[in-house]
Amino acid sequence: MKWYIVYTRHHHERAVYERLRRKGLEAYLPWAVIWRQGRGGPRQATVPLFPRCIFVRCYLEMYTHLELITQPGVIRLLEDAQGQPLEVPEAEMRVLQQLSGAGVPLERGPYPPEGGRVRVVQGALQGIVGVRRASAPSALLVSVPSLRASVAVTIGRARVVPCDDRGTDARQAASPQADD
């Protein structure tokens, strides 16, 4: 089974997600927590991390494809440059699920992320490779190439070590970088 991306109508992500789950399909919808101004002051709200996008894991046969695109609120499956349904790599999905399950606030970041590549060596995000900008050393940007987006997460400086372009530690992973 492979992961695909269902593209929905604006503000239909939750409803489509629930419909897909009720149909027995494995669906994944990552959330971001944001602050909104309400009548009683600021309040937290959860919104889809990637607006209009739901990840679905299935064998994409003609029947499944038809079942996906005929759901109310679904516009289409995202496609690659050759017009084929876009397959999201399993490693990318594991990173997204690890980020969502870590219990830390997530938000969209710039793509492509620019800065020094680092690997997280401690905590709930251990093993994740991302980019740390010099202008915001406490923010880690994790690239999601399938969506041409990145996820920004706040992380302490003492929990990362520099790594090269392949994600290999540039120095010993057992000794986390100390604060400057």
Secondary structure as GFF3:
##gff-version 3
##sequence-region A 1 180
A	DSSP	beta_strand	2	8	.	.	.	ID=ss1
A	DSSP	alpha_helix	13	22	.	.	.	ID=ss2
A	DSSP	beta_strand	26	28	.	.	.	ID=ss3
A	DSSP	beta_strand	31	38	.	.	.	ID=ss4
A	DSSP	beta_strand	41	48	.	.	.	ID=ss5
A	DSSP	beta_strand	53	58	.	.	.	ID=ss6
A	DSSP	alpha_helix	62	69	.	.	.	ID=ss7
A	DSSP	beta_strand	74	77	.	.	.	ID=ss8
A	DSSP	beta_strand	87	88	.	.	.	ID=ss9
A	DSSP	alpha_helix	90	101	.	.	.	ID=ss10
A	DSSP	beta_strand	106	109	.	.	.	ID=ss11
A	DSSP	beta_strand	116	120	.	.	.	ID=ss12
A	DSSP	beta_strand	129	133	.	.	.	ID=ss13
A	DSSP	beta_strand	136	144	.	.	.	ID=ss14
A	DSSP	three_ten_helix	145	147	.	.	.	ID=ss15
A	DSSP	beta_strand	149	154	.	.	.	ID=ss16
A	DSSP	three_ten_helix	157	159	.	.	.	ID=ss17
A	DSSP	beta_strand	160	162	.	.	.	ID=ss18
###
